[in-house]
Amino acid sequence: MISTAIRVARVGSAAELAAAALMMLGFPALMLAALLPSVGAFAAAAAVTYLADHYLHRRGSYLVNRLSKVRAGLSIRFLIRQLLLVLLLARLDLSNSMVFYAAIACFLAFYGFQAPHGALITLIRLRRKMPVATRNVDLKSRVRIPDAPPRRLLHRSAEKMLHLDLVAVVGLLVAGATDDNVYGFAGVGATLLLAFGYVAALVPFVRGRKVPPNAEKVLAAVDGWLADYRPETLLYFSGSKDSAYQVNMWLETMEQLDTRPLIILRERAILERMAPTTVPVICVPGGVHLMNMDLSTVRVALYAANVGKNIHMLRVPTIQHVFIGHGDSDKLASVNPFSKAYDEVWTAGRAGRDRYAIADVGVRDDDIVEVGRPQLAPIQTWQGVPDGRIPTVLYAPTWEGWDGNPGNTSIVLAGENIVKKLVAADPPVRVLYKPHPFTGTVSAEAGAAHKRITALVEKAGAERAGDARFAVDAAAQAQAKAELARIEARVAELSGTGGEKGDEAEATRDGMVDAARHAEIARLRAEWNDTYWRSFGTAEHRVITGAEPRLYDCFNVSDAMVSDISSVVSDFIASGKPYAVTDSAELGAEEFKRQNTAVRAAVILTNSAAELGELLAAVTDPAADAQAEGRKELKRYLLGPDEPASIDQFNTAVRELALEAERRNLGQQSVTAADVVDVDLADVVPAQRAADETDGAAVTG
């Protein structure tokens, strides 16, 4: 019943539900206490409403956010509480007292301060929102960007301002309880003084040198930096905040380019969620600003997603435009007809080329280049299950997608069957469950299935922890956990996490990444990953969510995988390990393989997961691995050859396309020059003809 109430109220936990209930009941209690009248009851109810409201705001509760839509927002709730306090004073026969009038005047003046306070907050934020936001772009030496206002002034500013009434409320309640008006006057005066002080503290940040320069100066500084840096290869990305992973997967590749790289983003939310990188990044939300930006030295633009805003860059004719995508799979998104808008489409291997040929969406075979998958370099090749360790099977289902297709994910129809069979396997295996981060965002059914699967894995893990066959070295685990804490603290220190953060303008000014620090963080993250896997037993079932450990790290500690049709399968094939894919749409094994190249060397699972035994046999007995040779052939087909290395193939493709862009641009310059000559001749000929005719007439005469 509680879970149903949580879902209906759209709150995240039982504690949020309780706080919401207390806040809702608190206001009727306030009215009742005011009418009785009872100062003690009113004070208790007021405390409950203050605390519950504050807690829900701190949690970012959906319920509280929706109250403003039904005219019960934060300001209204404070106003109601203040009006009920005035009612209480009246019921206490203080309506003829000066403290009563002082209370009314205080609350009127207090709300009078709200308008300039809100206007100043809005003005400060607008003036500090620059036309672009950057990382690793040296604007500090080109344009003056002042420090951000103290976080305590701007963060949750409306809530802080309204809570200044607390001093007046307490003073008036004490005055009502003791008949000593001094407390009321003191509280009223303190509230008004604090409100005035808050407004006054904001004024300096809307004038003078504390205001960033205007958009024209900032854009000129960016163009100046571009002219000095002269970027050659561009990664362009636009998308929702949840799609940041699509650009993050290309950061390391961009860092390894032989040419000067640049990343252009179109949404500030993506920049906020972007992983650290040494590559210069410019976020340009405005299309006009982007189109006016000097990108004359860029020769190759890479696109990781097919989105409408790509047109703002595709319009530049001096650049060769390439769709590189954000994964390689047999999903329809991998053969989007929009791809024919690009000069070239780069795929991992031959499979991508054939995929476009079969789809017949207008992408010519001549425009497809096979470059491998540079991101797959961290994936280790399987050498078999190490002696003394039970096999590890990774279950990494994809999410439900937007279209409701039952074939998108196995989590709803097959997930529980898969996990139940894996945790009960004999000989035993370890289960790692790493769901897609979008799981449950569209389908409540998928979200519920994810929770049930999580519960299954955690229960099996608890049972295994008590099994003497899987005893662990507690001291070694404790040491590893202590080491994890040390590494995390050091990473946090190097990353600058913790403490107050400046705003976007300040981050742009100070956004230069220290290359040495960046390398040290990368080393520490690798050390963290190794320590993480040592911090629990090699037989312990585990649910893995969040960014760390990464999917590829899970690949490397696993001996087999169960997944769905997605780029996860194509990537896992790089390891050479056995894998199974669920036919959730029940197409049948032959049809499923015909439609999906990446499953041709997989064990095909029905929703009952009855075929899992074949996968487990392949892991424990190499002689029973019927798909071993098939996986090798499929790896070459999907991901290309192992040599040369994929990053070398990628760099070669960039260089060749840059040369093509140069040839094209030089050709256009030649044509333009020829056109100018033709125009000049056309201008000269009529005059020359007239002169000739005049000369001829003179001779004749």
N, C-alpha and C positions, 0 to 999 in steps of 0.2 A: 504493500500500500504506500509506503514511504517513497519507494522508487517511482511509483506512478505519479505521486504528488510532485516529486522533483522534476519529472519529465514535463508535466503539465505547466508547472510554474517556470520552467526553463531556467532552473538554477543548477549549479554544478555539484552540490553536495548536500547532505543532511544538515550540516551547520548553516549553510546559506538558506535552506528552507526554514530552519528555525529562526534565523535572524529576520527573514522576511515576514514570518508570522508574527513575531514580537513587534516589529515595526508597525504592521497593519493594525494589530490590536492595541498598540500603545496610544494611538491618537484618540480612539473612543474612550480609553481609560483617562486620558488627559481631560477630555470634556467632562466626564463624570466627576473627576476630582475637582475640577473648577466649579461645577454646579453644587457640590456638596456643602461647603467647600472644604478641601483638605490639602493643606500645604505639603504634608509629608507624602501623601499619595501622588500629588501632582509632581513633586520632585522625583519620586521613584519612576513614574511613568515617563517623565521627560528624559531621565537618564537612559531608560531603555530605548527610547526612540533615537536619541543622539547616538548611542553606541551601535545599535542595530543598523542605522542608516550609514554610519561611518564604515562599519565592517563590510556592508554590501558594496559600497563605493570602492573600497580598497580591493575587493575581490573582482570588481568590474562586472557585477551581476547583471545579467540580461534583464531580469525583472525590474531592477531599479532604472535601467536605461529606458525601458518602455513606459515607465510611469510618466515621463515628461510628455509622451505622446497622448496621454489622456488627461492632460492639464493637472498633473499631480507631481510635477517635477521638484527638484531640490529646493528652489526658492519658495515655491508654494508651501512645501512642508514646513519650512522654517517660519514662514509668515503665519501659518495656522497655529503653530506652537506659541508664537508671540501673542496672537489674538486671544488664545485661550488663557494665557497668563494675565492679560488685561482683564478678561472675564473673571478670573480668580480673584484679582485685586478688588474688583467691584463687588464680588460676593463676600469679600472680607470687610465690607463697609469702608473701603479706602477710596471710594470714588470722589470724595470731596477733599482728599488729601493731595498735597503737592507732589508726593511721590507717584500718585496715579497719573497726573498730567505729565510728570517727568518721563514716566514709562512710555506713554503714547508719543510724546515728542521724540524720545530716543529712537523708537522703532521707525517712526516716519523719517527722521534724519538718517538713520542707519540704512534704510532702503534708498534714500537719496544718494548715499555714497556708492550704491551698487552700480549706478549708471556710469559715472566717470571711471570707476574701477574696471568694469567690463570693457569700456571703450579703450582705456589705456592698454589693457592686456591684449585686446584685438589689434590695436595699432602697433604695439611692439612686435607681435608675431608677424604681422604683415610686412613691416619694414625690415625684419630680419630674415624674411623668406627671399632668398636670392633667386635669380632666374635659373641658375645652375647650382648643382652640388657636386663636389669633386672629392676624389681620393688620389693621392700620389701626384697631384698637380700643384706645382709651386705658384700659388697665387699670393702668398704672403708677401713676397718681395715686389709684387706688381700693384696690389690694391690693398687699402687699409680695411681690415675687418675687425671691429672691436670685440671685446669679450662679451659673451652672452650674459644677460642679467642673472643674478643668483637664482639657482633652481628653486629655492624656497619661496621666491616671489611668484614664479610662473606655474610651477607644478601644482595641479589641482587647485588653481587659484580661486575659483568660485566657491569651492567647498571651504577653503581656508577663510575667505572673507566672511562667509555666512556664519561660520563658527565663532566669530568674534562676538556674537550676541550672547555667548555663553556667560561672559562676565556679568552682563546686565541681568540675565535671567537668574543667576545665582544670587546676586545682590538683592533683587526684588523679592525673591522667595524668602531670603533671610529677613528682609524688612517685614514681609507679611507674617512671618512666624514670630518675630520678636517685637513688633510694633515700633521698631527703631528705624526711622526713615533714612538715617545716615548710610546704612548699608545699601539701600536702594539708590541713593544719589551717587554713591561711590561706584557702584556697578555700572550705572548709566554713563557716568563721566568716563570711566575706563573704556567702555565699549566704543563710545564716540571718538575718544582720543586714539584708540587702536585703529579704528576704521580710517580716520583721517591720516594717520601715520602710514598705513598700507598704501593709500592712494598717493600720498606725497612721495613715498619711496619709489614709485613707478615712473614719476614724471621725468627724471633725468634720462631715462632710456628711450625717450621719444624725440630727443633733440640733440644737436651738437655732434660731438665726436663719438658718441655712444651708438650712433645709428650707422649701419653699413652703407656703402655707396650705392647709388642707383643702378638699375639693371644695365644701362648703357655702359657704364664704367666697368662693371663686372664682366660683361660679354667681351668688351675690348681687351681686358686682361687675359681672358681665356684664349682669344684669338692670338694675342701676343705670345702666349705660352705655346700654342699649337704651331706658330711660325718657327719658334726655336726648336721645339721637339721634333717636328716633321714626322708625324705618325705614318706608317706605311700599311699596316694590317689592322683592321677594325673588327671587333666583335660587337654586334648590335643586338640589343635585347629589349623586348617589351613584354609585359605580362602582369598577372595578378601577384599579390604578395606571396601567395602559396606556391608560385612557380619559380621562386628564387633558385631552387636546386638545379633548374635547367641551365642557368648561367654559371652556377658554382662548379658544375662538372667540367667546364671548359677553362677554368682559371689556370690550372697547372699547365695545360697545353699552351695557353697564351703566354705564360711565363717562359716557355721553352722555345718560342718562335725565334728564328734567325733575324727576322725583320722587327722594326720598332712597333710594338703593339699598342692598341688603345681600345678601351671598352666604353661604349656609349649605352647608357640605360635611359629609359623614358619615364620610369615611375620612381618616385622617392622611396616608396615602400620596398622596392627591390633593393635599392642601395642599403637600406637599413638592415636587410637580411642577407646581404652579400658576405661571403666568407672573406677573410683577410687575403690580400694579394699585393704583389709588388707592381702590378700593371697599372698604369694611369687609368682612372675611371672618371667619366664625366656623365652626370645625370642631367638630361635636358628635357624637362616635362613639356615645354612649349614647342609645338611644331614649327612655328615661324622662327624661333630662336635657333632651332636645329638647322633649318634650311638656310639661315644666314651665316652659319658657322663656317669658318675657313677650314675645309678638309681637302684642300687641293693636292696635298701630298699623299693622300690615302689611295692605294691602288687596288686593294682587295678588302671587301666587306663580307664578314661571316655572319650568318643568321641561324640562331638556335631554335627559333620557333616561327611558325606561320601565323602572323597576327596583322591586323589592319594597319597599325602604325609603321610597319615596315616600308610602306609606300613613301614615307618621308625621306628615307635613305635610298630606296630603289630608284628614285627620280634622278639621281646623280649619274650622268653618263660617263664620267671619267673613271668611275670605279667599276671593277668586275665584282658581281654579287654572287655569293655562294650560299646555298642552304646546306647546313651541316647537321641540323636537328639536335635532339637531346636524347638520343637512344636509337637502337636498331632493333626493330621487331616487325612482326607480320601484322600489326594493327593497321587499320585504315589510315591512321594519322601519318604513317610512314610513307604513304604514297598520295599525299594531298595534292589535288590538281593545282593548288596555288603555287606549287614548286616550279611550274613552268615559267614563272615570272623571273626566275633567277638565271644568271648566265650559265652557272654550273650547279650540279647537285653532287655532293660528295657522300659516298657510302662507305661502309666498312669493308665490304668484300663483294664478290660476284653476286651474292644473293640480293643485295640492294638493287643492283642493276637489273636483274631479272624481275624483281618485284615491280619496278616501274614499267618494264616491257609488258608484263601480264596485265597490269592495271590499265595501261593505255590511257594515261591522263594528260598526254601532251608533252611529256618530258622526253627529249630525244636521247638516244643512246650515246651520241657523240658528246652530249653535255654532262655525262655522268663520269665521275672520277672515283676510283677506289683508293682510299687512303688509310684503311685500317681504323682502329679505335685507340688513339693515344692514351685514353683514360684507363685502359685495361692493363697497363704496364705493372701496376701493383699486384695483380692477381697471380698467385703462384700456381705452378703446374703440379698436379697431383702425383705423389710418389707412393700411394697406398697408405693404409692405416698404420701408424707407428705401433711397434710392439708395446704391449702393456697398456694400451688405451682402447677403450671401446669406441666404435665408430660414432661420429656426430652427423646428424641429419638436420639440415636447415629447412624450415618451412617458411617461405617468403612469398606469400600470396600478394597479388596486386589488389588495387582497390576496385570499387564497384562501377566506376565510370559515371558519365552523365546520362547515358542513354538507356539504362536499365536492362541492358543485354545480359542474360544469365551466363553467357560465356565469358564475361569480363573477368570474373573472380570466382575462385573456388571456395571462398570463405563462408558463403551462405549455405550452399548445398553439400559441400564435401569437407569443409575445414575440420569439423569435429570428428568426422570419421577418420580423417588422416591422422590427427593428433592422437586419438584413442588407440589406433593400431601401432603408432610409433612408440608411445610410452609403454605399451604392453608387449613390444617385440621381444622375441627370444631367438637367438642371443640378443641381449639388451643393446640399445643405442641411446645416445644422448640427443635430446631435441632442443634446437634453438628456434624460437618463434619470433620472426621479425616481420611484422605487417607493414604495408605501405602507409606512409604518414597521412594519406587522405582517407583511409578506411573509416567508413561511417559518416563522412561529411555529407553525403547525398542520401544514402539509404539507412534508415533506422534499423532495418533488418540486418544489414551488414555490421552496423555498430554493435548490435546485441550479440551477433555471432562472435565477433571479436572478443567481447567480454567473456563469453562462455569458454572460448578457446584459451584465453588467458588464465581463467580459473582452472581449467583442466591441466595446463602445463604447471602452474604453481602448486596444485595439489599433488601431482606426480612428483614434482621436485621435493616437496616436503616429505613424501613417503620414502623417496630414495635416500634422503638425508639420514633417515633412521635405519637404513639397511646396512648391515655390517659389511656386505660385499663391496660397498662403495665408500669405505672409510677414507677420510681425507687427512692431510697433514694440517691440523688446525693452526699450528705455529707458523707454518709457511704462508697460510692464507692470511693470518693476522698481519704478518710482515708485509705481504703484498698490498693489503688494504691500507696500511700505514703509508706505504710507498705511493699508492694512488693519491692519497690526500696531499702528500708532499708535492707531487707532480702537478696536481690540480691547482694548488696554491701558487706554485711558481708560474704556471701558465696564466692564471688570473693576474698575477703581478705584472708579467710581461705584456699581457693584453690590455692592461689598464682598466680592468673591470673593477667594479666597486667604487664607492664614492660618488660624488656628483658629476653628472655629465653635462657638457655644454650642448647648445642647440646645433642645428644643421649648419648655420653660417660658421660657427666656431669650429665644427668638425671639418668643414671645407678648408678653413685656414690652416688647421693643424693636422690635416689628413695625410701627411707624408709618412709612409711606412718605413721603419728602420729595417733595412735588408738583413742585417746581422740578427736583429731581434726576431724577424720573421723566420729566419732559418733555425734559430734556437727553438722557437715555438714548434716548428715542424718536427724537429728532433724529439722534443718533449712529448709531442702527440704520439709519435711512433713508440716511444718508451711507455707512454700511458697505455697504449693498446696492448703491448706485450704483458704489462703488469695486470691489466684488467682480466685477461684470460687466466692468469695465475691466481687471481684473488678468489676463485671458487673452483670446486672440483671438476676434473675433466669428465666426470659422469653426470654432473648436475644439470638438470633441465633448466632452461632459461628463457624468459620473455625479454626481448630486446627492443626497446623503443627509443625514440630520440635520435639525435644526430650521431652520437657516439655510443658504441663503436660503429663504424661505417659498414655499409653492406659488403664491400669488398673484404673488409677485415673478417666478417662472418664467413665469406667464401673460403678464406684461407685456413680457418680452423675447422671447416666442415669437410666431410668425406662424400657427401651427396646432398642433393637439394630437391625439394618438391616446390613447384611454383605454378604460375599461370602464364598465359601468353602475354609477354611484355618484354621490354628490353632486358629485364633481369635474367631471363633465360638465355638470351644471346650473349650476355656478358659472362654468365656462369660457364658457358661452353668454352671460354678461354682457358679455364682451369683443367679441362680434360676429364673432369670427374663425372661419375654417373648422376643422372638427374631424371626426374619424373615431372610430367605436366598433366594437369587435370583437364579433362574434356568435360567441363561443367555444362556445356550446351548439349552434350550427348550426341555429337555428330557421328560417332563411331571412329575407331582407331584409324582406318584407312582414309576416310574423308578428312579427319582432323589433321593427319599428316599431309594430305594433299593441299589443304588450305594454309597450313602453317609450317614453313620451312624449318623453323628452329626446333621442331619436335621430332624431326625425322630420326634422330638417334636417341630419343627419350623413351622411357617407360610411360605408356599412356594410361592414366588412371580414370576410371569411371567415378561417379560421385560416391560410390560405396567404398572406394579406395581398396578394393579387393586385390588389386594388382601390386600392391606395395611390396609383397614378398619378393618379386623379381628385382626390385631396386635394392632391397636389403641384401639379397644374395650376391648381387654384383659388387657390393661394397666389401662384404666379408670374404668372398672367394673370387679371385681374379679369373679363374677358369669358368666361372658362371657368368662372367660379364660379356654377354653376347653383343653389346653395342660398342665395345671399345674401339674397334677400327672405324665404325660408323661415326663416332664422335670426332675422331681425328680428321676425317674427310669433311665433316660438317663444319668443323672449326675453320678450316681453310676456306670453305665456301662462304661462310657468313662473315668472317673477320679478316680474311686475306692471309697472306703468307707471314710467317714469323720473321723472315728476313727480307728486306731491311726492316729495322724497327719501325713501328707505326709512326712515331714522332718524326722520323726521317722522311717517311713517305708524305706525311702531312706538310713538312717544311718544303719539300720538293714541289708539291702541288701549289703551295702559296707562291713560291718563286716563279714557277712557270706561268701562273695566272697573272702575276704582277707584270711580267714581261709582255704578256698578251695585252694587258691594259695600256702599257707604254706604247706598244705598236699601234694600237687602236687610236690613242690620243695623238700620236705623231701623224697618223694618217688623216685625222680630222683637221689637224693644223694645216696640213698640206692642201686639203680641199678648201679650207677657209681662205688660205692665201691665194689659191687659184681663183676663187670667187671674187676676191678683191681686185685681182688683175683684170678679170673679165669686166667688172663694173667700171674700172678706170678706162679701159678701151672703149666701152660703150659711150662713156662720157666724151671721149676724145673724137671718135669717128664722125659724129654729126658736124662738129666744128670744122674738122679737116675737109669733109665733103663740101661744106659751104664755101670754104676758101678755094677749093679746086674749081668749083663752079664759077666763082667770081673771076679767078684767073683765066678760065676758059672764055668767059664772056669778053674779057678785056682783049684777049688775043684776036677773037673773032671780029671785034669792033675795029 
